[in-house]
Amino acid sequence: MAETTKKRGRKPDANSKSGKIRELLSTGMSAGDIAKKLGCTPALVYNVKARLSGGSAKKRGPGRPPKAKAASGGGGLDGIAGILDAVKNSERERASLRAALEKIQAVISDALA
């Protein structure tokens, strides 16, 4: 059963305050000027402007990152071979960091001597 998605809320009305805001936004007027002219807050103007552009991503709430995509291939571990590769890479990285730390220790000991 395929349902058609319905838009919620009222239909846009050109005579409403938000309709007037949409008209003035299309002329290129700034949000502050529109708010002064219509006697509303700039926040309302920005909200109408955001709805007008049709935000592409769904909001998850303030400060919440977007959901992580499912790990299907690509970056996932593919059985034993994938685990071995991950361990080898971490060992290489560990050796590289240890060498850098030894160089830093040598520079510090030379500076203090």
N, C-alpha and C positions, 0 to 999 in steps of 0.2 A: 504494500500500500504506500504509494508515493504521495506524500502530502505537499501541497504547495505552501511555501512560506508566506505568512501574512505579516505585513508591517503593523507594528503596534502603535497605539497612540492616535491622536487626532491627525486629520489631513492638514497640510500646510494651508494657512489662510493669509492672503496678501494684505488684509486689513488689520491683522493682529500686529502686536509690537514686534514679534520675531519676523513677520513678513516684511515689515518696514525696514528692519535691520538687514534682511537679505537684499532688499532693493538697494539700500545705501551701500552695502558691502560691494555690490556689483559695480557701483560707480567709482570705487577705489578710495572712498573716504576712510579716514583712520578710525580705529575703535573708540578712542577717546572723544573724537568729534561726534560720532554717532550717538554715544552715550549721552553727551550733553544735549544734543539736539532732541532726542526722544525722551529724555528724563529717566534713563535707566542706568544700571551699573555697567562698567566696562566688562565685568565678568560675564554678564548676559550676552554681550556682543561677541565675546570670544567663544562662548558655548554655542551660539547660533552659527558662528563661523566654522567651528569644528564639525558640527552636524552637517553643515553645507558641503564641506569637503568629503564627508563620508569616510570616517576613520577606517582604515583597512584592517588593523589588528584589534582584536577584542581586548579590552582592558581586564586585568586580573586584580586590580586593587593597587593602592599606592605603594610603590617600592617593591612590588613583586616582579621577579624576572619572568620572562615568557617560559612556557613549559618546554622541557627538554624533549627533543625529538627521539623517537625510539631508535635504539642502537641495533639496526638491522644491517649487518655487514659494515664495510668501511672501517670504522674505528673499533669494532668489537673484537674480542679475543676468539679466535677460531680454534677451539680445542687445544690440544697439547702444544701444537706448533705455535699457536698464537701466544700461549703462556710463556713458552721458551723464548720467543722473540722479545717479549716484554721484559723478561728477566735479563736477557743479554743487553738490551738497550739501557736498562737501569744500571747494570754493572759498568757499562761504558761511561755513562754519565757520572757515576760515583767516582771512577778512576780519574776522569777529567777534573771534577771538583776537588779531589784530593790533591792533584798536582797543582792546581791553582792555590789551594790553601798552603801547601808547602812553600810555594814561591812567596806568598804574602808573609809567612813566618820568617823566611830568610831575609826579606827586605826589612822587616821590623827588627830582627836581631842585629842586622848591620847598622841600622839607624841608632840603636841603643848602645852599640859597642863603641 
